Amino acid sequence: MSPQFRANRRVFLQAVAAAAAATAVGTGGAYAARRGTVSTPEEPTPADQWDLPFLHGVASGDPLADRVVLWTRVTPSREALPGSGLGEDVELEWQIDTSEEFRNPTTGTVTATAESDHTVHVDPEGLKPRTEYFYRFIVKSGAFKGSTSPVGRALTAPAADTELDRLNLAIASCANWESGFFNAYGDMAQRARGGEIDHVVFLGDYIYEYPTGEYAGKSGVARMHHPEWEITTLEDYRQRYGRYRTDLHLQAAHAACPWIVVWDDHETANNSWREGAENHTDGRVEGEWPERMEAAVQAYYEWLPVRAQSAEDERLLYRTFNFGTLAQLTMMDLRTYRDQETSGDHFGDDERTMLGHKQFKWLAEQLQNSNARWDVLGNSVMISPMRFVTIQNNEKANVASGYIKERATGIAVNSDQWDGYAAERDRLLTMLDEQESNALFLTGDIHSEWANSISSPSGFGEIGCEMVTTSISAPNVDEILTTTFGTYHAEDNSTSLLVEKVIRDYNPWVNHIDFDSHGYGVASINYNHVDMLYYRVSDVEDPDATVGLATKRTWRIGEGFVKA
């Protein structure tokens, strides 16, 4: 039976506007027409050729039409490593220019101190919209005076009234250092430099808090965490971020284009909520939860290129970005304000909240004020319902489903995802329906690829779709079955294929699912459709692995998923 689709006033008015703009805009990528240079080397500089003080690269983030956050960390001495609390203050000059040769840069100064782990954030204003910029940092004091950072590349967002025909957002999540390498980031960097990616939307689990060996890949630990223990203090979190940011592929991806980030749980502790987490025990061993949470939050804001918004002295991670009239991207914080997980009997309790009342009110205002063709929501856990049943006489499939729920935030119906907050999910989807939105949810978390239709809670038609990206490296079904049984290999993936089939049978809104891959996705947002591109790593445990486009799905307004 064909799904019903709405013919509404908002779509009609947008179609009229698009027809009027088509002649002037033409076809092709929204940003590609005004790119003329390559911002970073084809291959990153090997670490053994680095020198102090810029050991952790550069980054940009949170692009607006007139500004973008610039980031770096300076290491003033061999002793002043991340988390050490050591090192003198260092004055830096920042430069940003439309020329990679910095012929006429805008400049300013900023001071890196041990108090902020020698990280700096600069937010230069007065930039031109929809413009490619290059930036760098120069040491102005201390032993390394005159040293220059790598050059990064940034893009500002289009002006609010700009008619775009395409926006390409890479989506990524779940990068576990110990279970594999970050080749996906390297591929992402090359595609950004080549004009195939405008911005990266990172959807949580940038780091993992586990101790060495607790969450390894199918062949064991690919490379060791630092520090080796479960991280709980500010010093710990800073060291873990510092270890991650020595990865050359990750540095290249940050330098290639701006990132828009949000956290999930592993930036703090597994299955975290407003007042605690699953693997946190208050007391002498792990400390009190408020102190651990505050340490994790501080390190996150220090090490990520994020603009810390504030309201009543509270740092807010939820925020909105506009890309002309094509898309409004709203990043939701689904960890800080949520209620604790509960049993299935209470999934639909009306008062249960994932967003918190203040964030929900704010989100409603953003959607009500949106005039964009697409309302895009950065969503750290899957919003689509998930029904799962026991597969008779298949021990591996049933062990896999339970193990994934515990360690990867689940494939079974799961209170950690939106399924556990069903009443609030219905309110959100009803609001999108009433606002006549064309909704696109961008999701991470569950270490697998999905393409889902999103239907109105009223049952009248599809209001949008959801694209879920698999993990950069964190274990998926392949690794889980191997570590559980010791005999499973991806080339013989009959068990995971069976699980996928059962899920599709019981969840007809699922158009695509894959449990055995690592990589990232690209949501290519066009006026009438979104292309979901899934890029996969050949072998996440191979430091020389290749990355390529594996499959594609297309969801079209008024039609749903269509054949490419």
N, C-alpha and C positions, 0 to 999 in steps of 0.2 A: 504494500500500500504506500502510495506516495505521501510524503509529509506535507502538511499545510504550511504555507508561508504568508506572512502579512504583507498587505499592500497598504502602506501607511503614509501619512502626510510627510513625515520626516524624510523617508526614502524618496518620495516624489520630488520634494524641494531640492534634495541633494542631487538627484538625477538631472534636474533642470540646470543647476549650477554647473555640473560637470559638463554638460553639453555645451554650455556657453564658454567654458574654459578650455575645452579640448583643442580648439584651433590654435589658441595661443600657446598652450603648454606642449602639445605634441606628445610623442611617446618616449619611452626610455626611463631609466632610473631617475628618481627625484633629485639625487645629489650628483649623479655621474656626470652630468653636463658641465658642472663647474669645477671638476677636479682636474688638475693638470700636472701634479707632481707625485712622486713616491716619497713617503715620509720617513721610512726607516729602511735599513739595509735589508736585502733579500734574506740574509742569514744573520742571526744575532751574534754579537761578539762573544767568544767563549769566555767562561768565567776566569780561566787562568790568565787571561789577557787584561782583566780589569785591574784597576788600581783604586785605592781610596781616593775620594770619599763616597762615591755614588755606587754602592754595591747592590742596591735594590731597585734600580731603574727609575722610571718616571711614569706618571699616569694622569689621565684626565677623566672627568665625570660630570654628571648632572648638567647636561647642556641645555641652556636656555637661548633665546634669540639674541641676547646681548652679553652673555657671560658663560663661562665654563670653569669648573674647578680644576686647578692644576696641583699635582702632588709630587713630592719626592721625599726620600729620606737621605740625610747626610750622615756619614760615619766619620767623626772627627779624629778617631784614633783606633788602633787595633783593639783596645780595651772597651771601646764604646759600642759594643754590639747590642742588638735589640734586647730589651729587658734588663740591661745591665744597670741603668740609672747613672752611668758614668759619662763623662765627656763634657768639654767646655761648650758654651754657646757659640753658634756659628752664624754669621750674617750671610745671607744669600741674596743675590740679585736674580730676579726672574725676568725673563724676556718672552714676549709673544709677538708673532708677526705673521703676515700672510705669505712671506717669503721664507723658504727654508734656509736661505743665506742670511736672514735677519738683517736686511738692508735698512729697515726703518722700524725697529721694534718699539712696542710699548714696554716700559720697564717699571720695576718697583723693587722693594726690598722686604725681606721677611727673615725672622730669626728662628733657627732650629735650636731647641733646648732639650735637655734630658727630661724635663717635665712632660714633654709630649713625645718622648722616645726618639727625639731628633727627626720627627716627621713634620712636614709643613704642608699647609693647604693655602692656596692663593685663589682668589675669586675675582679676576679682573673684569671690570664692568666696561660698558661702552663699545663692545665688540659689534661687528656687523652680523646680521642674521644670515643663515644659510651659507656660511663661509668656512673654508678650510684654513686652519691656523697651525703654526708650528711654535713650539715652546721649548725652553731649556732653563737651567739654573746654573749660576756661576758663583763660586765661593769667593766671598769678599773679605774674609778674616781668617786668622788661624794658620795652622801649618800647611793647609792645602789651598791657600789663597790663589786664585786664578784658575782652579780646576773647573771644568765644564761638564755638566751632566750629558747623558744621551739626549738626543732630540726626539720629542714626542709630537704626535699629530692629533689635532682636535677638530671637531666640527661643531659649529653653533647650530641651534635649531632654526627652522624657518620662522619668519614673522607669522603672526596669528592669521593673517588674511591670505597667506600664500596658498595657491592651488597646486598641490603636489599630486603626481600621478603614481608615486611609489615610495615606500619606506621599507628598508631592509633591516630588520632587527635580529641579530644573533641572540639566541637564548641558551643559557647554560646553567648548570648547577652541580653540586655534589662532587667535589674534587678531593679525594682522599689520597694524601701523599704516599702512604705506605702500600697501597694496593695497585699502583700503576703510575705510568708517566703521563705528562700533560701534552702529548702530541696534538690533541684537539685544539688547545690554545694556539699552538704554532700555526695550524691550518687557518684558524680564525684570523690570526694576524695577517697572513698573506692575503686572505680574501678581503679584509678591510683595506689593506694597502691597494688592492686591485679594484676597489670600488664596488665590491659585491656586498659589503656590509657597511651600514651607516653607524650603528651603535650596538653595543653589547648590553643586553638586559640579563643580569645575573640574579638568579632566583633563590639563592640560599645554599648553605653548607659550603661556604668558601674555604673553610678549614674544618677539620674534625678534631674533637677534643680527646679522643681515646689515647691510651698508652700504646707503646710499641707492641705489635703482635696481636692486639685484641681485634683488629678489623682489617686483616691482611687480605690479599688476593688469593686466587686459586693455587698459586705456586708459593705462597708465603709472602714475606715482606719484600717488596721490590726495592725499597729504600727506607731508611729508618727515620722516624719522627725525631724532632728536637723541640722541646725536651722529650725524654723517653717515657715519662710518666703521664698520667692523665692531667691535663692542664686545669688549674683551678684559680690561680692567682694572676694579678696583673702582669707580673714578670713572666709567668708561664705563657699567657696568651700572646704577649709581645714576641717572645722567642718563637712561638709556633708561626705567627705571621711572618716573622723575619725569615724563617726557614722556607716557607712557601715562596716568598718573593725573591729568593735566589734562583728559582726555576726560570730558565731562559725563555721558554715558550710562554710562560705566564707574563714575564716582563714584556715580551714582544706584543702580546695581545693588548696589554694595558697601554703601550706606547702607540699603538696603531689607530685607536679611535676611543672616544669617550665611553665609559661604562656607566650604567644606571643600575644600582645594586639594592638588594634588600636581603635581610638575614632570614634563616629558618632556625632550626634548633641547634645544630652542631657548632655554630659560632659561640654557643654557651654550653649546653649539655643536652643529651638526647631527650626528645619529647618534652621540651621545656614548655612551661605555661606561666601564668602571671605570678605564681608564688612558689614555683619549684620546678623540678624536672625528674624524669624517670630514674636516671642514674646519678642522682645527687642525694647524699645523706648528710643532713645538717649535723654539725659537731666538729670534733677535732680534726678528722681526716680531710674533709672537703670544705670545712668552714660553713658559715651561714649563707643561705642562698642569696640574700640581697647583696652581700659583699662580692660573691662570685659573679653575680649578674652585672654588677657595676663595673667590675674589672673587665669582663668580657666586652661590655658596651664601650668602655673607654678605649680599649685596644682596637675595636672595630672602627670607631671614628678616627682613630689615629692612622690606621693602615689602609683604609679604603678611600678612594677619591669621591667622598660623599659630602654634600652640603648639609650641614647640621641645622635644620630648621628648629625653631623653638616656639613654645607657647607656654606662658606661665612658668618659665624657667625649666620646662621639660623639653628634652631633645626628642624631636619627632622624626621618625624614618619614613612615615607615609607622606607622599608628596605626588605632585602631578606635573607632567611635561606635555607640551603641545607641539605638534608637528603640522603647522599650517592648518588647513581645513580638513586634512585627511584623517588624522588620528590624534586622540588624546590618550596618553599613557598614564594610568594611575597606579602607583606602586602601593600595595597594601602591606601593612605589618601584621602578620597573622600569628605572632608569638607573644608579643609583649603584654597584650591585654586579654588573652584568651582564658576561658575557664579550663579547669583540669579535665583530662579525659574521663569518660564514664562508660558504663556498660551499654549494650545495645538497647536495653529497655528504656534508656533515657536519651537516646540520640536525638529525638524530636522534641525534647522539652523546650517550651517556648522561650524560657529565659536564658538558655545557654547561649553564650556569645564567643565568637572567635575574634571579632574585630574590636569589641568593647563599644560601649554606647557612644562615646565621643568620636571615635574614628568612624563609626557607622554614620553618624550625623554628618560628619565632614565628607565622607564618600558620597552620600546622597546629594549634598550640595554640588560636588564636582560633576556628578552625572547630570543633575538638573541644569547646570550652566553650560554643559557641553554642546557645542554646535558642530562637532567633528563628525565626519562620516562614520568612523569607527571609534568605539569606546574600548580601548585596550586596557586590560587589567593585569598587572604583574602580581602573580598569585603563587605563593611558595608551596602550597599543597593542593592536590587535585580537587576540583569542585564537582566534577561529574560523579554521579552515584556509582557505587561499585558493589555488585552482588557476586558472591562467590560461594560455591557449594563444594562439598566433599566429592572427590572423584573416586568412585568405587574401585577397589583393588589396585590403587596406584599410590604406593607409599611415598615415592619420591615427590610426586606432585603435591601431596598433602603436607609433607614435611616442608617443602619449598614454600608453600603459601604461608604457613605459620612462621617459618624462619624469617621470611621477608617482612612480615608484619612487625616482628620484633626488632629487626636490624636495619631495615630500609624504609621504615614507616609505611609498609604494608601494601599488599595487593588484595588481601581479603577486606571485606567491609571493615572500616577502621575508624575508630573514634578520634584518631589524631588528624585525620583529613576532614574535609567539609561534611562527610557522612556523619560525623559525631556532633555536628552543629546544624542539623537539617532545617530547623525552623528559621534560623538566621539566613541560611542559604536560600530558602524559599523567599524570604523578604528581599534579599539582594536581587535574585532573578526576577521577581515580580516588579521591582523598581526599574530594572533594565527594560523589561517588557513595557511598562507604562510610559517610560521615557522614549519608547520606540528606538532603542539603541540597536546598533549592529555590534554585538559584543564579541570580543576576542580575548579569551583567557590564555595567558602565557604562564606555563607551570613547570616546576621541577620536581624534586623530592624523591620520586619512587624508582629511580634507576632503571627506567624503561621508557620506550617510545609509545606515545598514544596520540590519536587524532579522534576527538569526540565531538559529537553534535550536542548543543545545549538547547533544550526545549523550554518553553514557557511553563511555569508551574501550573498554569491554567489548562495546559494540554493543547493549547492552540498554537501549533507551529514552532519552528526553530527560531530562537532569537540570536543565535551565534554559535560559536565553536570554541574548542579548547585544544591547544597544542601543548603537549607534554614532551619535554626533552629528557633523554636518558642522562646518566651520570657521565661526567668527565672521566672518572676513574673508579668511583666507589663501587663495591661489589654488587652484581646483579644476579639473576637466576643462574647463569653459567657458573659463576664462582661459588654461589651458595650450594648448588648441588654437588660441585666438585669437593668443597671442603666438608660437606656433610657425608657424602658417600665415597668420595675418592675415585670415582669411575666415570664421571660425567665429562663430556667434552662438547664444545660448541658444534663441531662437525656432525655430532650425533645428538641433535637436540630434540628428539622425539618427545621427551617429557615436557619441555617448555612449550613446544608446539601444541601439545594436548591442553596445557593450562590456558594458553592463548585462545584456543578454540572454545573451551568452556566459558571463558570470560565473554567472548563475542556472542556466544549463544544466549547467555543470561543478561547481557548488556547490549541491546541492539543499537544504542547510540554510539558504540565504539566502531569507528571506521578502520582504524589501524592500531596495531599493538605489536611490539617486539620486546622480548625479554633478554636477549642474548648479546646486546651491543653496548658499546660505549661511544661517546662523541658529544655532539651538540646539534642544535637546530638553527634554522633561519626562517623567520616569519617574514615573507615578502608581502607586504600589505599594499594592495592595489585598490582602485576606487570601488570596484564591484566584487572583488574576490581577494582571498588570502591564499598564497601558496605556502605550504608547509614543507620545508626541505630538511631532510634528516641526513646529517653527515656522520659517518661512522669511522672509528679507528680500527685498523686491521688487527692489532693485538696490543691491548693496553699495557701489557707487561714487557713489550719490546720498545726500547728507547728510540729505535729507528723505524717505528711503525708508520705506515702510510694512512692518510685520511682522505675519504672521498664521499661524494653524494651517493647514498644508498637507495633512497626512495623518496617519493613526493606525494603529497595529497593537496587537493584544492577544494576549498569551501567557498561557494558563491552565494552572495546575498539573493534571497528569493528562491534558491534552488537547493542549497545544502551541498554536500560533497558530490562532486562531479568527476568524471573521468578526465584525466589530463589530455 
